[in-house]
Every structure is written in C-alpha cells, then in structure tokens.
Amino acid sequence: MATYGSDQLAALADPSRRAIVEALRAGPRAVGELAADLPISRPAVSQHLKVLKEAGLVADRAEGTKRLYRLEPDGIAAVRAYLDRMWSDALRSFAEHAEATETAEPTEEEQS
C-alpha cells in the first residue's frame, strides 16, 4: 500500500474498476456475476479485479470451483482516510484564507 492512498486512487481512476467496487457493495460476487452486469468481458473483469486486489481494495476466497470477491474494509478505509485528510486540509486552508482576507486592510481599489 503506497503512501497517501495513491495505489487505491490509481486503481479507482478507471470507470470499470469503480463499477466493480460499486457492484461489490451489495456483497461478495464471482467474476461471472460481475461480468454479467458490466459492459466488459469476463477476462477484463478478472484483470480489473487483479488491480483492485493489488491495491488492497478487494479480497477473494475460494468457494467450490469459483472465487468470490468482496470489498476489503481496510483498503476502503485507507481511501476514506486520505480523502478526509484532503478535505480537512482544504477546509482549514479556506478558513485561514477567509480569516486573513477579513482582517486585511482594504486596498485603495477596494475602497473606491
């Protein structure tokens, strides 16, 4: 897992991988089930799942002759924590800028 969630964000940059993650929100699914609901082939779904698994966003387990994929809570939590930090930093920066602007003396142009 890379610093600041970069592996996870890179994995989620692809719309097909985001669609797979969204589909897995409902619970574990096999590759064939995922492929049936997506406009991509079963081998493509497998490749996308490999990327998501390497990024720590999904995990798999064998069940009979198939593999079931599910969301990996720790990986999803890492993405959320990264976005929360970014949001908090952006809000803090905005508040500091607003306070500085509010307390700054108006320029001659602003007074006109």
N, C-alpha and C positions, 0 to 999 in steps of 0.2 A: 504494500500500500504506500503510495507516494505521499509526500508532504502536502498538506492543504487540500487533499481530496482531488488532486489532478488526475489520477488514474480513473477515478469514478466519474468525474466530469467529462473526461475524454470519452469514456465508454458510453455515457449518456448523450453525447453530441449527435449520435446517429438516430434518426427518427424511428428506424425499425427496432433498435435496441430499447428506445423509450417505450415503444408499443409493447414489446415483450415484457418489460418491467410492469407496465400498467396491467397487462393481462395476468401477470403473476400476483397482483394484489389480491385477487379473488382466492388464491390458494395454489398449491403445487399442481403442475401440469407437465405432461410429457411433450416431447418435441412435436410429435404428430398432432396433438391437440392444439398447440400454439400455431403450427403451420396452417392448420385448417382455418384459423381465424385471421390470418395475415396474408397480404398480397405478395408474399415471398415464398420461395421453395423451402422444403424441409431441410436440405443441406445448408441453405443460407441461414435458417433459424438456428441450426446447430453451430454454425460459425459465430453468429451473434451471441449465442449463449456462452460459447467459449470465452469471448472477450469479456462478457459480463461476469463470468466466473473468475477470470484472472484479475478483474478489478475488485473482486470481493463483494459484488452486488447480488449475486445469486449463488446458491449451493445446489448440489444434486445428490440423489441417493438412488440406489438400485431398488426397484420393486418388480420382482418377477423378471420378465425379459425386457423391461423398459426402464429408463431413467426418468425420475421426476425431478423437476426443477422448482425451486422456491426462492423467494427473496431472502437475502442474508441480512438480518436485522443490524448487525454491526456495520456492514458496508453502507446501508441506507442511513444509519445514524451518523456515519462519518460525513456523508454528503450534507445532511441536515446541519450538522455542527459547523461545517465550513460555511454554508450559506447563512447560518445565524450569525457567525463572526463577521462575515462581509456586511450583512445588514446592519449589525450593531455599529460597526466601524463607520459605515456610510451615514447612519443617523447621528452619531457623535460628531462627525465632521460637519454635517449640515448644521447641527445645533451650534457648534463653535463658530462657524461662518456667520450664522444668523446673529449670534450674540455680538460678534466683532463688528458686523455691519450696523447693528442697532446702536452700539456705543461709540462708533466712529463719528468724528465731526463731519458735517456735510461740506462738500466742496462748493466752490462758487457757482459752478454749473447747476448743482442740485438746489441751491438757494434761490436761483432765478426762476 
